[in-house]
Amino acid sequence: MMPYSIGEVAKMLNLTIPTLRYYDKEGLLPHLERTDSGIRVFNDSDLDTLKVIECLKVTGMPIKNIKSFIDWCSHGDSTLQQRYDMFLERKAVVEAQLEKIKKTAETINYKCWYYKTALEAGTESIHKNTEKTISKL
């Protein structure tokens, strides 16, 4: 296991140093070591933990819930069901986000086609029979 400085970790994971300090302060890195002078020293396990934290944040999970997950991990096998259930819930959230993004992409693709064909024709009027409500958007 390689030791990393806070600056190295920030660069590797595209995080800010204040963010890493905040995660530490909030107890999200319970096994983070420090030198005798108090400097944080990260290892590969801390990097893995940070990747999971960032993953959960992207799903919209609040820090306090991420902290609960981190706490569950420290309790070992007795919390396997809780952790599994939490990830099932996160999976459902992400799938709903993906569906919403897919619908957004469909609208954007349609509007790209709409404007491209209008530009090629030199007028929007070529769409007058195919779209009434949103043609001017």
A tleap script that builds the chain and sets N, CA, C and O, in Angstrom:
source leaprc.protein.ff14SB
mol = sequence {
  NMET MET PRO TYR SER ILE GLY GLU VAL ALA
  LYS MET LEU ASN LEU THR ILE PRO THR LEU
  ARG TYR TYR ASP LYS GLU GLY LEU LEU PRO
  HIE LEU GLU ARG THR ASP SER GLY ILE ARG
  VAL PHE ASN ASP SER ASP LEU ASP THR LEU
  LYS VAL ILE GLU CYS LEU LYS VAL THR GLY
  MET PRO ILE LYS ASN ILE LYS SER PHE ILE
  ASP TRP CYS SER HIE GLY ASP SER THR LEU
  GLN GLN ARG TYR ASP MET PHE LEU GLU ARG
  LYS ALA VAL VAL GLU ALA GLN LEU GLU LYS
  ILE LYS LYS THR ALA GLU THR ILE ASN TYR
  LYS CYS TRP TYR TYR LYS THR ALA LEU GLU
  ALA GLY THR GLU SER ILE HIE LYS ASN THR
  GLU LYS THR ILE SER LYS CLEU
}
set mol.1.N position { 0.840 -1.188 0.000 }
set mol.1.CA position { 0.000 0.000 0.000 }
set mol.1.C position { 0.879 1.242 0.000 }
set mol.1.O position { 1.780 1.412 0.822 }
set mol.2.N position { 0.579 2.072 -0.932 }
set mol.2.CA position { 1.361 3.281 -1.109 }
set mol.2.C position { 0.772 4.415 -0.269 }
set mol.2.O position { -0.447 4.589 -0.252 }
set mol.3.N position { 1.605 5.186 0.426 }
set mol.3.CA position { 1.063 6.360 1.128 }
set mol.3.C position { 0.950 7.551 0.165 }
set mol.3.O position { 1.821 7.769 -0.678 }
set mol.4.N position { -0.129 8.305 0.306 }
set mol.4.CA position { -0.365 9.461 -0.547 }
set mol.4.C position { -0.625 10.691 0.317 }
set mol.4.O position { -1.208 10.596 1.398 }
set mol.5.N position { -0.191 11.825 -0.169 }
set mol.5.CA position { -0.481 13.082 0.519 }
set mol.5.C position { -1.888 13.534 0.130 }
set mol.5.O position { -2.480 13.023 -0.821 }
set mol.6.N position { -2.405 14.489 0.873 }
set mol.6.CA position { -3.737 15.008 0.580 }
set mol.6.C position { -3.766 15.661 -0.805 }
set mol.6.O position { -4.765 15.562 -1.518 }
set mol.7.N position { -2.679 16.321 -1.183 }
set mol.7.CA position { -2.602 16.939 -2.500 }
set mol.7.C position { -2.610 15.919 -3.619 }
set mol.7.O position { -3.252 16.120 -4.650 }
set mol.8.N position { -1.885 14.808 -3.413 }
set mol.8.CA position { -1.853 13.749 -4.429 }
set mol.8.C position { -3.237 13.130 -4.595 }
set mol.8.O position { -3.677 12.868 -5.715 }
set mol.9.N position { -3.918 12.897 -3.478 }
set mol.9.CA position { -5.258 12.303 -3.535 }
set mol.9.C position { -6.228 13.258 -4.218 }
set mol.9.O position { -7.058 12.836 -5.024 }
set mol.10.N position { -6.124 14.530 -3.899 }
set mol.10.CA position { -6.997 15.526 -4.523 }
set mol.10.C position { -6.837 15.491 -6.039 }
set mol.10.O position { -7.828 15.516 -6.769 }
set mol.11.N position { -5.601 15.432 -6.514 }
set mol.11.CA position { -5.352 15.387 -7.959 }
set mol.11.C position { -5.839 14.081 -8.571 }
set mol.11.O position { -6.465 14.088 -9.630 }
set mol.12.N position { -5.556 12.962 -7.915 }
set mol.12.CA position { -5.932 11.656 -8.466 }
set mol.12.C position { -7.435 11.511 -8.609 }
set mol.12.O position { -7.915 10.928 -9.581 }
set mol.13.N position { -8.186 12.040 -7.645 }
set mol.13.CA position { -9.634 11.846 -7.637 }
set mol.13.C position { -10.412 13.085 -8.083 }
set mol.13.O position { -11.641 13.110 -8.037 }
set mol.14.N position { -9.671 14.115 -8.515 }
set mol.14.CA position { -10.303 15.353 -8.955 }
set mol.14.C position { -11.210 15.939 -7.864 }
set mol.14.O position { -12.351 16.327 -8.117 }
set mol.15.N position { -10.671 15.986 -6.665 }
set mol.15.CA position { -11.360 16.573 -5.522 }
set mol.15.C position { -10.526 17.736 -5.009 }
set mol.15.O position { -9.349 17.857 -5.349 }
set mol.16.N position { -11.116 18.571 -4.211 }
set mol.16.CA position { -10.346 19.661 -3.611 }
set mol.16.C position { -9.817 19.218 -2.254 }
set mol.16.O position { -10.371 18.327 -1.610 }
set mol.17.N position { -8.744 19.855 -1.841 }
set mol.17.CA position { -8.186 19.568 -0.517 }
set mol.17.C position { -9.205 19.893 0.577 }
set mol.17.O position { -9.349 19.105 1.512 }
set mol.18.N position { -9.922 21.030 0.498 }
set mol.18.CA position { -10.952 21.280 1.519 }
set mol.18.C position { -12.034 20.190 1.575 }
set mol.18.O position { -12.546 19.875 2.649 }
set mol.19.N position { -12.375 19.621 0.419 }
set mol.19.CA position { -13.362 18.534 0.403 }
set mol.19.C position { -12.825 17.331 1.170 }
set mol.19.O position { -13.546 16.729 1.966 }
set mol.20.N position { -11.580 16.982 0.936 }
set mol.20.CA position { -10.983 15.841 1.638 }
set mol.20.C position { -10.916 16.099 3.137 }
set mol.20.O position { -11.177 15.201 3.938 }
set mol.21.N position { -10.572 17.308 3.513 }
set mol.21.CA position { -10.544 17.664 4.946 }
set mol.21.C position { -11.945 17.563 5.542 }
set mol.21.O position { -12.116 17.078 6.661 }
set mol.22.N position { -12.942 18.021 4.793 }
set mol.22.CA position { -14.330 17.947 5.249 }
set mol.22.C position { -14.764 16.498 5.451 }
set mol.22.O position { -15.370 16.171 6.471 }
set mol.23.N position { -14.463 15.640 4.500 }
set mol.23.CA position { -14.813 14.228 4.635 }
set mol.23.C position { -14.173 13.634 5.887 }
set mol.23.O position { -14.807 12.869 6.614 }
set mol.24.N position { -12.936 13.985 6.128 }
set mol.24.CA position { -12.245 13.501 7.318 }
set mol.24.C position { -12.935 14.029 8.584 }
set mol.24.O position { -13.188 13.273 9.522 }
set mol.25.N position { -13.231 15.311 8.598 }
set mol.25.CA position { -13.896 15.941 9.751 }
set mol.25.C position { -15.259 15.308 10.030 }
set mol.25.O position { -15.655 15.159 11.187 }
set mol.26.N position { -15.976 14.934 8.962 }
set mol.26.CA position { -17.298 14.334 9.106 }
set mol.26.C position { -17.251 12.845 9.457 }
set mol.26.O position { -18.296 12.220 9.643 }
set mol.27.N position { -16.067 12.283 9.546 }
set mol.27.CA position { -15.925 10.885 9.940 }
set mol.27.C position { -16.094 9.893 8.804 }
set mol.27.O position { -16.350 8.713 9.041 }
set mol.28.N position { -15.952 10.364 7.570 }
set mol.28.CA position { -16.117 9.469 6.426 }
set mol.28.C position { -14.853 8.656 6.133 }
set mol.28.O position { -14.876 7.725 5.328 }
set mol.29.N position { -13.773 9.014 6.782 }
set mol.29.CA position { -12.496 8.303 6.593 }
set mol.29.C position { -11.976 7.850 7.960 }
set mol.29.O position { -10.957 8.349 8.437 }
set mol.30.N position { -12.677 6.909 8.584 }
set mol.30.CA position { -12.358 6.555 9.973 }
set mol.30.C position { -10.986 5.913 10.169 }
set mol.30.O position { -10.468 5.899 11.286 }
set mol.31.N position { -10.402 5.392 9.122 }
set mol.31.CA position { -9.115 4.712 9.263 }
set mol.31.C position { -7.962 5.543 8.725 }
set mol.31.O position { -6.846 5.044 8.579 }
set mol.32.N position { -8.227 6.803 8.433 }
set mol.32.CA position { -7.198 7.682 7.893 }
set mol.32.C position { -6.099 7.885 8.936 }
set mol.32.O position { -6.363 8.241 10.084 }
set mol.33.N position { -4.885 7.654 8.511 }
set mol.33.CA position { -3.751 7.808 9.422 }
set mol.33.C position { -3.182 9.206 9.324 }
set mol.33.O position { -3.402 9.926 8.351 }
set mol.34.N position { -2.444 9.572 10.360 }
set mol.34.CA position { -1.760 10.862 10.402 }
set mol.34.C position { -0.325 10.649 10.862 }
set mol.34.O position { -0.014 9.725 11.614 }
set mol.35.N position { 0.520 11.523 10.392 }
set mol.35.CA position { 1.905 11.477 10.856 }
set mol.35.C position { 1.958 12.017 12.283 }
set mol.35.O position { 0.957 12.510 12.802 }
set mol.36.N position { 3.112 11.925 12.905 }
set mol.36.CA position { 3.280 12.463 14.262 }
set mol.36.C position { 2.972 13.953 14.324 }
set mol.36.O position { 2.552 14.466 15.361 }
set mol.37.N position { 3.182 14.638 13.215 }
set mol.37.CA position { 2.898 16.078 13.175 }
set mol.37.C position { 1.461 16.386 12.741 }
set mol.37.O position { 1.107 17.552 12.570 }
set mol.38.N position { 0.629 15.349 12.560 }
set mol.38.CA position { -0.784 15.548 12.258 }
set mol.38.C position { -1.139 15.622 10.788 }
set mol.38.O position { -2.287 15.911 10.450 }
set mol.39.N position { -0.199 15.371 9.916 }
set mol.39.CA position { -0.472 15.419 8.472 }
set mol.39.C position { -1.184 14.137 8.052 }
set mol.39.O position { -0.766 13.032 8.400 }
set mol.40.N position { -2.264 14.309 7.300 }
set mol.40.CA position { -3.034 13.164 6.817 }
set mol.40.C position { -2.215 12.348 5.821 }
set mol.40.O position { -1.546 12.894 4.944 }
set mol.41.N position { -2.286 11.024 5.981 }
set mol.41.CA position { -1.609 10.106 5.065 }
set mol.41.C position { -2.655 9.116 4.563 }
set mol.41.O position { -3.234 8.359 5.343 }
set mol.42.N position { -2.887 9.130 3.262 }
set mol.42.CA position { -3.900 8.283 2.638 }
set mol.42.C position { -3.244 7.018 2.094 }
set mol.42.O position { -2.087 7.035 1.673 }
set mol.43.N position { -4.011 5.909 2.110 }
set mol.43.CA position { -3.528 4.672 1.497 }
set mol.43.C position { -4.545 4.220 0.447 }
set mol.43.O position { -5.559 4.883 0.229 }
set mol.44.N position { -4.268 3.097 -0.193 }
set mol.44.CA position { -5.155 2.607 -1.264 }
set mol.44.C position { -6.568 2.331 -0.757 }
set mol.44.O position { -7.540 2.546 -1.482 }
set mol.45.N position { -6.683 1.867 0.454 }
set mol.45.CA position { -8.009 1.609 1.027 }
set mol.45.C position { -8.793 2.915 1.189 }
set mol.45.O position { -9.998 2.954 0.940 }
set mol.46.N position { -8.106 3.981 1.606 }
set mol.46.CA position { -8.765 5.290 1.717 }
set mol.46.C position { -9.224 5.780 0.349 }
set mol.46.O position { -10.292 6.379 0.225 }
set mol.47.N position { -8.410 5.523 -0.682 }
set mol.47.CA position { -8.806 5.906 -2.041 }
set mol.47.C position { -10.065 5.163 -2.469 }
set mol.47.O position { -10.962 5.749 -3.074 }
set mol.48.N position { -10.130 3.873 -2.153 }
set mol.48.CA position { -11.328 3.089 -2.487 }
set mol.48.C position { -12.551 3.647 -1.765 }
set mol.48.O position { -13.628 3.756 -2.351 }
set mol.49.N position { -12.384 3.999 -0.498 }
set mol.49.CA position { -13.482 4.581 0.280 }
set mol.49.C position { -13.930 5.894 -0.350 }
set mol.49.O position { -15.129 6.140 -0.483 }
set mol.50.N position { -12.990 6.728 -0.732 }
set mol.50.CA position { -13.328 8.008 -1.359 }
set mol.50.C position { -14.072 7.816 -2.673 }
set mol.50.O position { -14.980 8.587 -2.985 }
set mol.51.N position { -13.708 6.815 -3.435 }
set mol.51.CA position { -14.410 6.534 -4.699 }
set mol.51.C position { -15.863 6.147 -4.434 }
set mol.51.O position { -16.759 6.554 -5.173 }
set mol.52.N position { -16.096 5.365 -3.385 }
set mol.52.CA position { -17.469 4.986 -3.031 }
set mol.52.C position { -18.234 6.215 -2.550 }
set mol.52.O position { -19.397 6.404 -2.909 }
set mol.53.N position { -17.586 7.048 -1.738 }
set mol.53.CA position { -18.225 8.277 -1.254 }
set mol.53.C position { -18.655 9.139 -2.433 }
set mol.53.O position { -19.786 9.623 -2.471 }
set mol.54.N position { -17.761 9.333 -3.392 }
set mol.54.CA position { -18.085 10.148 -4.559 }
set mol.54.C position { -19.203 9.520 -5.385 }
set mol.54.O position { -20.066 10.227 -5.905 }
set mol.55.N position { -19.188 8.213 -5.505 }
set mol.55.CA position { -20.252 7.504 -6.218 }
set mol.55.C position { -21.597 7.784 -5.550 }
set mol.55.O position { -22.572 8.119 -6.222 }
set mol.56.N position { -21.641 7.647 -4.244 }
set mol.56.CA position { -22.896 7.866 -3.517 }
set mol.56.C position { -23.341 9.319 -3.606 }
set mol.56.O position { -24.536 9.598 -3.703 }
set mol.57.N position { -22.391 10.242 -3.575 }
set mol.57.CA position { -22.743 11.654 -3.703 }
set mol.57.C position { -23.388 11.934 -5.050 }
set mol.57.O position { -24.353 12.695 -5.128 }
set mol.58.N position { -22.862 11.324 -6.120 }
set mol.58.CA position { -23.428 11.534 -7.456 }
set mol.58.C position { -24.882 11.096 -7.506 }
set mol.58.O position { -25.671 11.658 -8.266 }
set mol.59.N position { -25.246 10.105 -6.709 }
set mol.59.CA position { -26.637 9.648 -6.686 }
set mol.59.C position { -27.533 10.588 -5.888 }
set mol.59.O position { -28.751 10.413 -5.850 }
set mol.60.N position { -26.928 11.578 -5.255 }
set mol.60.CA position { -27.715 12.524 -4.464 }
set mol.60.C position { -27.816 12.161 -2.992 }
set mol.60.O position { -28.576 12.788 -2.254 }
set mol.61.N position { -27.070 11.170 -2.558 }
set mol.61.CA position { -27.131 10.760 -1.163 }
set mol.61.C position { -26.482 11.826 -0.273 }
set mol.61.O position { -25.367 12.268 -0.548 }
set mol.62.N position { -27.171 12.233 0.779 }
set mol.62.CA position { -26.610 13.223 1.705 }
set mol.62.C position { -25.412 12.654 2.488 }
set mol.62.O position { -25.309 11.447 2.706 }
set mol.63.N position { -24.528 13.543 2.896 }
set mol.63.CA position { -23.335 13.149 3.648 }
set mol.63.C position { -23.702 12.361 4.903 }
set mol.63.O position { -23.027 11.387 5.234 }
set mol.64.N position { -24.758 12.765 5.608 }
set mol.64.CA position { -25.117 12.048 6.848 }
set mol.64.C position { -25.485 10.588 6.553 }
set mol.64.O position { -25.211 9.709 7.370 }
set mol.65.N position { -26.092 10.324 5.412 }
set mol.65.CA position { -26.423 8.946 5.042 }
set mol.65.C position { -25.176 8.181 4.604 }
set mol.65.O position { -25.049 6.984 4.860 }
set mol.66.N position { -24.258 8.886 3.941 }
set mol.66.CA position { -22.989 8.257 3.583 }
set mol.66.C position { -22.232 7.898 4.852 }
set mol.66.O position { -21.600 6.844 4.926 }
set mol.67.N position { -22.295 8.755 5.831 }
set mol.67.CA position { -21.643 8.487 7.131 }
set mol.67.C position { -22.248 7.240 7.762 }
set mol.67.O position { -21.521 6.421 8.324 }
set mol.68.N position { -23.549 7.084 7.678 }
set mol.68.CA position { -24.189 5.873 8.217 }
set mol.68.C position { -23.644 4.632 7.506 }
set mol.68.O position { -23.356 3.621 8.146 }
set mol.69.N position { -23.507 4.713 6.192 }
set mol.69.CA position { -22.953 3.591 5.437 }
set mol.69.C position { -21.536 3.266 5.906 }
set mol.69.O position { -21.200 2.101 6.120 }
set mol.70.N position { -20.712 4.295 6.063 }
set mol.70.CA position { -19.335 4.099 6.524 }
set mol.70.C position { -19.343 3.440 7.907 }
set mol.70.O position { -18.548 2.540 8.180 }
set mol.71.N position { -20.241 3.894 8.765 }
set mol.71.CA position { -20.354 3.289 10.103 }
set mol.71.C position { -20.768 1.830 10.008 }
set mol.71.O position { -20.232 0.984 10.723 }
set mol.72.N position { -21.721 1.529 9.127 }
set mol.72.CA position { -22.154 0.141 8.958 }
set mol.72.C position { -20.984 -0.745 8.540 }
set mol.72.O position { -20.845 -1.875 9.009 }
set mol.73.N position { -20.145 -0.214 7.650 }
set mol.73.CA position { -18.989 -0.993 7.188 }
set mol.73.C position { -18.096 -1.397 8.352 }
set mol.73.O position { -17.542 -2.496 8.364 }
set mol.74.N position { -17.958 -0.518 9.317 }
set mol.74.CA position { -17.080 -0.819 10.455 }
set mol.74.C position { -17.684 -1.862 11.391 }
set mol.74.O position { -16.978 -2.422 12.230 }
set mol.75.N position { -18.979 -2.127 11.258 }
set mol.75.CA position { -19.637 -3.143 12.099 }
set mol.75.C position { -19.592 -4.533 11.488 }
set mol.75.O position { -20.089 -5.487 12.086 }
set mol.76.N position { -19.010 -4.659 10.315 }
set mol.76.CA position { -18.814 -5.978 9.711 }
set mol.76.C position { -20.086 -6.620 9.190 }
set mol.76.O position { -21.020 -5.946 8.755 }
set mol.77.N position { -20.092 -7.946 9.247 }
set mol.77.CA position { -21.158 -8.741 8.631 }
set mol.77.C position { -22.550 -8.476 9.192 }
set mol.77.O position { -23.545 -8.738 8.516 }
set mol.78.N position { -22.634 -7.975 10.387 }
set mol.78.CA position { -23.958 -7.742 10.985 }
set mol.78.C position { -24.752 -6.668 10.244 }
set mol.78.O position { -25.960 -6.545 10.446 }
set mol.79.N position { -24.094 -5.900 9.398 }
set mol.79.CA position { -24.791 -4.836 8.662 }
set mol.79.C position { -24.847 -5.097 7.153 }
set mol.79.O position { -25.167 -4.196 6.378 }
set mol.80.N position { -24.543 -6.298 6.747 }
set mol.80.CA position { -24.571 -6.615 5.316 }
set mol.80.C position { -25.931 -6.313 4.693 }
set mol.80.O position { -25.996 -5.746 3.602 }
set mol.81.N position { -27.012 -6.682 5.365 }
set mol.81.CA position { -28.351 -6.454 4.825 }
set mol.81.C position { -28.632 -4.966 4.667 }
set mol.81.O position { -29.195 -4.545 3.656 }
set mol.82.N position { -28.247 -4.171 5.652 }
set mol.82.CA position { -28.461 -2.724 5.571 }
set mol.82.C position { -27.699 -2.129 4.382 }
set mol.82.O position { -28.229 -1.298 3.646 }
set mol.83.N position { -26.473 -2.559 4.212 }
set mol.83.CA position { -25.655 -2.035 3.108 }
set mol.83.C position { -26.223 -2.467 1.765 }
set mol.83.O position { -26.273 -1.675 0.824 }
set mol.84.N position { -26.646 -3.708 1.677 }
set mol.84.CA position { -27.250 -4.206 0.439 }
set mol.84.C position { -28.524 -3.421 0.113 }
set mol.84.O position { -28.723 -2.990 -1.023 }
set mol.85.N position { -29.374 -3.241 1.115 }
set mol.85.CA position { -30.620 -2.498 0.909 }
set mol.85.C position { -30.342 -1.061 0.468 }
set mol.85.O position { -31.036 -0.521 -0.393 }
set mol.86.N position { -29.326 -0.455 1.065 }
set mol.86.CA position { -28.980 0.910 0.699 }
set mol.86.C position { -28.555 0.985 -0.763 }
set mol.86.O position { -28.945 1.908 -1.479 }
set mol.87.N position { -27.757 0.017 -1.208 }
set mol.87.CA position { -27.321 0.037 -2.606 }
set mol.87.C position { -28.464 -0.292 -3.561 }
set mol.87.O position { -28.488 0.212 -4.684 }
set mol.88.N position { -29.408 -1.121 -3.139 }
set mol.88.CA position { -30.590 -1.359 -3.981 }
set mol.88.C position { -31.375 -0.061 -4.160 }
set mol.88.O position { -31.854 0.241 -5.253 }
set mol.89.N position { -31.499 0.697 -3.081 }
set mol.89.CA position { -32.215 1.974 -3.141 }
set mol.89.C position { -31.455 2.958 -4.032 }
set mol.89.O position { -32.071 3.672 -4.823 }
set mol.90.N position { -30.144 3.004 -3.916 }
set mol.90.CA position { -29.321 3.884 -4.755 }
set mol.90.C position { -29.436 3.479 -6.217 }
set mol.90.O position { -29.486 4.332 -7.104 }
set mol.91.N position { -29.477 2.178 -6.464 }
set mol.91.CA position { -29.632 1.677 -7.831 }
set mol.91.C position { -30.943 2.177 -8.430 }
set mol.91.O position { -30.975 2.606 -9.584 }
set mol.92.N position { -32.014 2.124 -7.661 }
set mol.92.CA position { -33.311 2.607 -8.148 }
set mol.92.C position { -33.261 4.104 -8.440 }
set mol.92.O position { -33.832 4.563 -9.429 }
set mol.93.N position { -32.583 4.862 -7.589 }
set mol.93.CA position { -32.443 6.304 -7.804 }
set mol.93.C position { -31.690 6.574 -9.103 }
set mol.93.O position { -32.102 7.414 -9.902 }
set mol.94.N position { -30.592 5.865 -9.309 }
set mol.94.CA position { -29.782 6.061 -10.511 }
set mol.94.C position { -30.556 5.656 -11.763 }
set mol.94.O position { -30.476 6.334 -12.788 }
set mol.95.N position { -31.297 4.567 -11.689 }
set mol.95.CA position { -32.093 4.146 -12.849 }
set mol.95.C position { -33.145 5.188 -13.199 }
set mol.95.O position { -33.411 5.425 -14.377 }
set mol.96.N position { -33.746 5.815 -12.191 }
set mol.96.CA position { -34.721 6.880 -12.448 }
set mol.96.C position { -34.025 8.098 -13.065 }
set mol.96.O position { -34.565 8.735 -13.970 }
set mol.97.N position { -32.826 8.417 -12.571 }
set mol.97.CA position { -32.062 9.523 -13.145 }
set mol.97.C position { -31.726 9.242 -14.614 }
set mol.97.O position { -31.836 10.125 -15.464 }
set mol.98.N position { -31.319 8.011 -14.897 }
set mol.98.CA position { -30.987 7.639 -16.269 }
set mol.98.C position { -32.188 7.768 -17.193 }
set mol.98.O position { -32.061 8.245 -18.321 }
set mol.99.N position { -33.348 7.346 -16.718 }
set mol.99.CA position { -34.563 7.446 -17.527 }
set mol.99.C position { -34.883 8.902 -17.832 }
set mol.99.O position { -35.264 9.238 -18.954 }
set mol.100.N position { -34.731 9.755 -16.845 }
set mol.100.CA position { -34.987 11.180 -17.039 }
set mol.100.C position { -33.988 11.764 -18.040 }
set mol.100.O position { -34.368 12.549 -18.908 }
set mol.101.N position { -32.737 11.390 -17.925 }
set mol.101.CA position { -31.711 11.870 -18.856 }
set mol.101.C position { -31.985 11.342 -20.262 }
set mol.101.O position { -31.780 12.055 -21.245 }
set mol.102.N position { -32.449 10.096 -20.359 }
set mol.102.CA position { -32.770 9.521 -21.671 }
set mol.102.C position { -33.876 10.328 -22.350 }
set mol.102.O position { -33.789 10.618 -23.543 }
set mol.103.N position { -34.909 10.689 -21.601 }
set mol.103.CA position { -36.005 11.479 -22.165 }
set mol.103.C position { -35.521 12.869 -22.569 }
set mol.103.O position { -35.940 13.407 -23.593 }
set mol.104.N position { -34.645 13.438 -21.766 }
set mol.104.CA position { -34.069 14.739 -22.100 }
set mol.104.C position { -33.260 14.647 -23.387 }
set mol.104.O position { -33.355 15.518 -24.251 }
set mol.105.N position { -32.461 13.584 -23.511 }
set mol.105.CA position { -31.656 13.387 -24.718 }
set mol.105.C position { -32.545 13.222 -25.945 }
set mol.105.O position { -32.213 13.725 -27.018 }
set mol.106.N position { -33.662 12.527 -25.802 }
set mol.106.CA position { -34.579 12.360 -26.928 }
set mol.106.C position { -35.123 13.707 -27.396 }
set mol.106.O position { -35.208 13.963 -28.597 }
set mol.107.N position { -35.488 14.564 -26.446 }
set mol.107.CA position { -35.992 15.894 -26.799 }
set mol.107.C position { -34.906 16.710 -27.483 }
set mol.107.O position { -35.162 17.373 -28.488 }
set mol.108.N position { -33.699 16.663 -26.940 }
set mol.108.CA position { -32.585 17.412 -27.538 }
set mol.108.C position { -32.288 16.896 -28.943 }
set mol.108.O position { -32.074 17.690 -29.860 }
set mol.109.N position { -32.273 15.593 -29.119 }
set mol.109.CA position { -32.033 15.026 -30.453 }
set mol.109.C position { -33.109 15.465 -31.444 }
set mol.109.O position { -32.808 15.802 -32.589 }
set mol.110.N position { -34.348 15.459 -30.999 }
set mol.110.CA position { -35.434 15.897 -31.866 }
set mol.110.C position { -35.250 17.361 -32.267 }
set mol.110.O position { -35.393 17.722 -33.435 }
set mol.111.N position { -34.930 18.194 -31.280 }
set mol.111.CA position { -34.774 19.617 -31.578 }
set mol.111.C position { -33.562 19.857 -32.477 }
set mol.111.O position { -33.590 20.773 -33.298 }
set mol.112.N position { -32.514 19.073 -32.347 }
set mol.112.CA position { -31.368 19.184 -33.266 }
set mol.112.C position { -31.815 18.866 -34.684 }
set mol.112.O position { -31.479 19.590 -35.621 }
set mol.113.N position { -32.571 17.786 -34.843 }
set mol.113.CA position { -33.095 17.422 -36.161 }
set mol.113.C position { -33.992 18.542 -36.691 }
set mol.113.O position { -33.882 18.950 -37.847 }
set mol.114.N position { -34.871 19.024 -35.833 }
set mol.114.CA position { -35.824 20.062 -36.217 }
set mol.114.C position { -35.100 21.282 -36.788 }
set mol.114.O position { -35.411 21.751 -37.883 }
set mol.115.N position { -34.132 21.783 -36.025 }
set mol.115.CA position { -33.435 22.994 -36.459 }
set mol.115.C position { -32.491 22.739 -37.635 }
set mol.115.O position { -32.301 23.615 -38.478 }
set mol.116.N position { -31.909 21.565 -37.693 }
set mol.116.CA position { -31.037 21.246 -38.824 }
set mol.116.C position { -31.845 21.230 -40.123 }
set mol.116.O position { -31.431 21.819 -41.121 }
set mol.117.N position { -32.993 20.557 -40.107 }
set mol.117.CA position { -33.802 20.497 -41.327 }
set mol.117.C position { -34.389 21.868 -41.673 }
set mol.117.O position { -34.539 22.196 -42.850 }
set mol.118.N position { -34.721 22.669 -40.660 }
set mol.118.CA position { -35.215 24.022 -40.929 }
set mol.118.C position { -34.113 24.881 -41.546 }
set mol.118.O position { -34.361 25.658 -42.469 }
set mol.119.N position { -32.892 24.734 -41.025 }
set mol.119.CA position { -31.764 25.477 -41.597 }
set mol.119.C position { -31.511 25.062 -43.043 }
set mol.119.O position { -31.292 25.908 -43.910 }
set mol.120.N position { -31.544 23.756 -43.295 }
set mol.120.CA position { -31.310 23.259 -44.650 }
set mol.120.C position { -32.368 23.773 -45.620 }
set mol.120.O position { -32.069 24.072 -46.776 }
set mol.121.N position { -33.617 23.875 -45.138 }
set mol.121.CA position { -34.709 24.368 -45.983 }
set mol.121.C position { -34.753 25.891 -46.010 }
set mol.121.O position { -35.397 26.485 -46.874 }
set mol.122.N position { -34.071 26.513 -45.066 }
set mol.122.CA position { -34.087 27.970 -44.997 }
set mol.122.C position { -35.310 28.540 -44.319 }
set mol.122.O position { -35.529 29.752 -44.342 }
set mol.123.N position { -36.125 27.662 -43.703 }
set mol.123.CA position { -37.342 28.129 -43.036 }
set mol.123.C position { -37.852 27.063 -42.073 }
set mol.123.O position { -37.676 25.863 -42.283 }
set mol.124.N position { -38.489 27.542 -41.014 }
set mol.124.CA position { -39.129 26.626 -40.069 }
set mol.124.C position { -40.474 26.138 -40.588 }
set mol.124.O position { -41.031 25.164 -40.081 }
set mol.125.N position { -40.979 26.808 -41.580 }
set mol.125.CA position { -42.324 26.473 -42.058 }
set mol.125.C position { -42.427 25.049 -42.599 }
set mol.125.O position { -43.534 24.532 -42.749 }
set mol.126.N position { -41.298 24.406 -42.894 }
set mol.126.CA position { -41.381 23.022 -43.361 }
set mol.126.C position { -41.916 22.092 -42.261 }
set mol.126.O position { -42.331 20.967 -42.541 }
set mol.127.N position { -41.904 22.560 -41.042 }
set mol.127.CA position { -42.392 21.750 -39.919 }
set mol.127.C position { -43.808 22.136 -39.480 }
set mol.127.O position { -44.312 21.614 -38.486 }
set mol.128.N position { -44.438 23.033 -40.205 }
set mol.128.CA position { -45.727 23.549 -39.745 }
set mol.128.C position { -46.782 22.472 -39.550 }
set mol.128.O position { -47.656 22.624 -38.696 }
set mol.129.N position { -46.728 21.408 -40.304 }
set mol.129.CA position { -47.735 20.350 -40.155 }
set mol.129.C position { -47.307 19.263 -39.168 }
set mol.129.O position { -48.127 18.453 -38.736 }
set mol.130.N position { -46.020 19.249 -38.813 }
set mol.130.CA position { -45.546 18.177 -37.934 }
set mol.130.C position { -45.455 18.595 -36.483 }
set mol.130.O position { -45.393 17.742 -35.597 }
set mol.131.N position { -45.446 19.888 -36.223 }
set mol.131.CA position { -45.281 20.342 -34.849 }
set mol.131.C position { -45.944 21.693 -34.684 }
set mol.131.O position { -45.582 22.655 -35.361 }
set mol.132.N position { -46.903 21.767 -33.795 }
set mol.132.CA position { -47.617 23.032 -33.580 }
set mol.132.C position { -47.143 23.703 -32.302 }
set mol.132.O position { -46.825 24.892 -32.310 }
set mol.133.N position { -47.093 22.973 -31.225 }
set mol.133.CA position { -46.915 23.569 -29.909 }
set mol.133.C position { -45.483 23.980 -29.586 }
set mol.133.O position { -45.248 25.093 -29.115 }
set mol.134.N position { -44.524 23.089 -29.834 }
set mol.134.CA position { -43.181 23.367 -29.366 }
set mol.134.C position { -42.214 23.793 -30.472 }
set mol.134.O position { -41.008 23.856 -30.236 }
set mol.135.N position { -42.710 24.082 -31.652 }
set mol.135.CA position { -41.823 24.409 -32.772 }
set mol.135.C position { -41.054 25.696 -32.544 }
set mol.135.O position { -39.962 25.855 -33.090 }
set mol.136.N position { -41.574 26.595 -31.775 }
set mol.136.CA position { -40.904 27.885 -31.569 }
set mol.136.C position { -39.995 27.871 -30.350 }
set mol.136.O position { -39.389 28.895 -30.033 }
set mol.137.N position { -39.884 26.763 -29.669 }
set mol.137.CA position { -39.055 26.696 -28.466 }
set mol.137.C position { -37.583 26.675 -28.798 }
set mol.137.O position { -36.748 26.620 -27.895 }
savepdb mol mol.pdb
quit
